[in-house]
Amino acid sequence: MELDPSPHAGRLSPSVSAPTTPTNCSASTRAPDRPGGSHTAILVTTIATLPAAGVATYGVATDWKTVSMIGLAATVLITAVTSISASRSLSARNAMHLANKELQKKNDDLRTSQLAVVRGFDLIDERTQGRLTELVEEVGDELAALADDVFDEPTELAS
């Protein structure tokens, strides 16, 4: 929290901005239904599937049924594993999106509360002609002195 150097001489008000709407701070703009690594996943799947499909095609062309079945099974396995992985990834992404929305709402609520406290403090300070600020500063000085005394004195438990 920063101190706001306002034109009001004795006042120390934290600088608080009003709640803002959530923004997307991602490095690139994507369609909402398109996961970030989908291009890479498609490329890897294609690279992994092509040799298996090639083996299946070779087996059919040479009339080797065993080779055809191995190639076909490998193609199906690679495709199934990729589909399961993509489904889990999308589920995790959706869960993270919901959690992010919830955290943004809580953050906005906290900012609103903080702003209300600051404005309330300023109003009370204004109505008391700055006496609240003086009181808070005095209490802060006393607490700082007390903390100095506590941390400067060696504890008797250590001896």
Residue pairs with C-beta under 8 A, 6 or more apart in sequence:
1 14
1 15
1 16
2 14
2 15
3 12
3 13
3 14
3 15
4 12
4 13
4 14
4 15
6 13
10 130
10 133
10 134
11 122
11 125
11 130
11 133
12 133
12 137
13 118
13 121
13 122
14 114
14 118
16 111
16 114
16 115
16 118
17 111
18 111
18 115
19 108
19 111
19 112
19 115
20 108
22 101
22 104
26 36
28 36
30 36
35 41
35 89
35 90
35 93
37 89
41 82
41 85
41 86
41 89
45 78
45 79
45 82
48 78
48 82
49 75
49 78
49 79
52 71
52 74
52 75
52 78
53 71
53 75
54 71
55 67
55 70
55 71
55 74
56 67
56 68
56 70
56 71
56 72
56 74
56 75
57 71
58 64
58 67
58 71
59 65
59 66
59 67
59 68
59 69
59 70
59 71
60 68
121 132
124 132
125 131
125 132
125 133
